[in-house]
Amino acid sequence: MALTARDLMTTDVETVAPDDEISEVLTKLSRRDFTGFPVVDGTDLVGVVTEHDLVDIFQPSGRTLYVPFGLPPFLESLTYALDLSWDELDVELDLVKNAGRPIREVMSRDVRTIGPDAPIDDVLAVLVDEDEDVNRIPVVEDGALVGIVARQDVLGAIYRERTADAADSE
């Protein structure tokens, strides 16, 4: 019998809500061994928030200071760019500025999902797709989140299947 997403998935999925504050999600994420959460409204999957989404709000933008410099008798000045990004104060100010924002403002809405009856080959196709770059796939049935399949779940299933086959052939 071929494995399906239902066989691989974890059904006790930790989630966050769209109105949860960024600071709450950052705290929750720092206490877990994984890198993101499905975002659900009731039971409906509405997005996913990952470390990558949260790091993006702290990326420097518009923090380069352009200083024109020229001395007479030069008619043109040279412009030097000083990058003021990523100092501690900037990160702290970004955290304070963004801490109370709802997670719905930074979550990814275009989420790749699978159904519970998807065969393991479909799951593998998503996990190895370089354009997707996902570590876990939400399992959705009729719009509701019913589970999640992590890369580790698939690797474990393949390992168990291979070691069982090897034991049977001995």
C-alpha positions as CSV (number, residue, x, y, z in Angstrom):
1,M,0.0,0.0,0.0
2,A,1.4,3.4,-1.0
3,L,1.9,6.1,1.6
4,T,-0.3,9.2,1.5
5,A,-0.1,12.6,3.2
6,R,-2.6,11.3,5.8
7,D,-0.1,8.5,6.7
8,L,2.8,11.1,7.1
9,M,1.1,14.1,8.6
10,T,1.1,15.4,12.1
11,T,-2.5,16.3,13.1
12,D,-1.6,18.2,16.3
13,V,-0.5,21.3,14.5
14,E,0.7,24.4,16.3
15,T,-0.8,27.4,14.6
16,V,-1.2,31.2,15.0
17,A,-4.1,33.5,14.2
18,P,-4.0,36.3,11.7
19,D,-4.5,38.9,14.5
20,D,-1.7,37.6,16.7
21,E,1.0,40.2,17.2
22,I,4.4,39.8,15.6
23,S,6.0,39.9,19.1
24,E,3.9,37.0,20.3
25,V,4.7,34.9,17.2
26,L,8.5,35.7,17.5
27,T,8.4,34.6,21.1
28,K,6.5,31.4,20.3
29,L,8.8,30.7,17.4
30,S,11.9,31.1,19.6
31,R,10.7,28.4,21.9
32,R,10.1,25.8,19.1
33,D,12.3,23.6,17.0
34,F,10.7,24.5,13.7
35,T,10.8,27.6,11.6
36,G,7.2,28.7,11.0
37,F,3.5,28.3,11.7
38,P,0.4,27.9,9.6
39,V,-1.9,30.9,10.1
40,V,-5.5,29.8,10.6
41,D,-8.8,31.7,11.0
42,G,-10.9,29.3,13.0
43,T,-9.9,26.1,11.2
44,D,-9.4,27.6,7.7
45,L,-5.8,28.0,6.5
46,V,-5.2,31.6,5.5
47,G,-1.4,31.7,5.3
48,V,1.9,30.7,6.7
49,V,4.4,32.7,8.6
50,T,8.1,31.7,8.6
51,E,11.3,33.0,10.1
52,H,12.0,34.4,6.7
53,D,8.8,36.5,6.7
54,L,9.7,37.8,10.1
55,V,13.4,38.6,9.2
56,D,12.2,40.5,6.2
57,I,10.6,43.2,8.4
58,F,14.0,43.9,9.9
59,Q,15.9,44.1,6.5
60,P,17.4,47.5,6.0
61,S,15.7,49.6,3.5
62,G,16.3,53.3,2.9
63,R,19.0,53.4,5.5
64,T,21.8,54.5,3.3
65,L,23.0,58.0,3.7
66,Y,24.3,59.7,0.6
67,V,26.8,62.4,1.3
68,P,27.8,64.8,-1.5
69,F,31.4,65.8,-1.2
70,G,33.2,68.3,-3.3
71,L,35.8,70.9,-2.8
72,P,36.3,74.0,-4.9
73,P,37.4,74.5,-7.6
74,F,35.7,71.2,-8.6
75,L,32.3,71.8,-10.2
76,E,31.1,68.3,-9.6
77,S,30.8,66.6,-6.3
78,L,31.4,63.0,-5.6
79,T,28.7,61.1,-3.6
80,Y,29.7,58.6,-1.0
81,A,27.2,56.2,0.4
82,L,27.4,55.3,4.0
83,D,25.4,52.2,5.0
84,L,23.9,52.7,8.3
85,S,22.1,49.3,8.4
86,W,21.9,46.6,10.9
87,D,23.3,48.4,13.9
88,E,21.7,47.4,17.2
89,L,19.7,50.6,17.5
90,D,18.1,50.0,14.1
91,V,17.1,46.5,15.0
92,E,15.7,47.5,18.3
93,L,13.7,50.4,16.7
94,D,12.4,48.0,14.1
95,L,11.3,45.6,16.8
96,V,9.5,48.3,18.8
97,K,7.9,49.6,15.6
98,N,6.7,46.2,14.4
99,A,6.0,44.3,17.6
100,G,2.3,45.1,17.8
101,R,1.5,44.6,14.1
102,P,-0.7,41.7,13.3
103,I,0.9,38.7,11.7
104,R,-1.5,38.9,8.8
105,E,0.6,41.9,7.5
106,V,3.7,39.8,7.1
107,M,2.5,36.2,6.5
108,S,2.7,34.5,3.1
109,R,-0.8,34.1,1.6
110,D,0.1,32.1,-1.4
111,V,0.6,28.8,0.4
112,R,1.3,25.5,-1.3
113,T,-0.9,22.8,0.2
114,I,-1.8,19.2,-0.4
115,G,-4.8,17.1,0.3
116,P,-4.8,14.2,2.8
117,D,-5.0,11.6,0.1
118,A,-2.0,13.0,-1.9
119,P,0.5,10.2,-2.6
120,I,4.0,10.4,-1.1
121,D,5.3,11.2,-4.6
122,D,3.3,14.4,-4.7
123,V,4.6,15.4,-1.2
124,L,8.2,14.7,-2.4
125,A,7.6,16.8,-5.5
126,V,6.7,19.9,-3.4
127,L,9.6,19.3,-0.9
128,V,12.3,19.0,-3.6
129,D,11.0,21.9,-5.8
130,E,13.7,24.5,-5.6
131,D,11.2,27.3,-6.5
132,E,9.0,26.3,-3.6
133,D,11.7,26.0,-0.9
134,V,9.4,24.6,1.8
135,N,10.2,22.5,4.8
136,R,6.7,21.6,5.6
137,I,3.4,21.4,3.7
138,P,0.0,22.1,5.2
139,V,-2.6,19.4,4.6
140,V,-5.9,20.9,3.8
141,E,-9.3,19.4,3.4
142,D,-12.3,21.6,2.3
143,G,-10.3,24.7,3.3
144,A,-9.6,23.4,6.8
145,L,-6.1,22.6,8.1
146,V,-6.1,18.9,9.1
147,G,-2.4,18.3,9.4
148,I,1.1,19.2,8.3
149,V,3.8,17.1,6.7
150,A,7.4,18.1,7.5
151,R,10.4,17.1,5.5
152,Q,11.5,15.0,8.5
153,D,8.2,13.1,8.4
154,V,8.9,12.0,4.8
155,L,12.5,11.1,5.4
156,G,11.5,9.0,8.5
157,A,8.8,7.2,6.5
158,I,11.3,6.4,3.6
159,Y,13.9,5.2,6.1
160,R,11.4,3.0,8.0
161,E,10.2,1.5,4.7
162,R,13.7,0.8,3.4
163,T,14.9,-0.8,6.7
164,A,11.7,-2.9,6.8
165,D,12.3,-4.1,3.2
166,A,15.9,-4.9,4.1
167,A,14.8,-6.9,7.1
168,D,12.2,-8.8,5.1
169,S,14.7,-9.8,2.5
170,E,17.2,-11.3,5.0
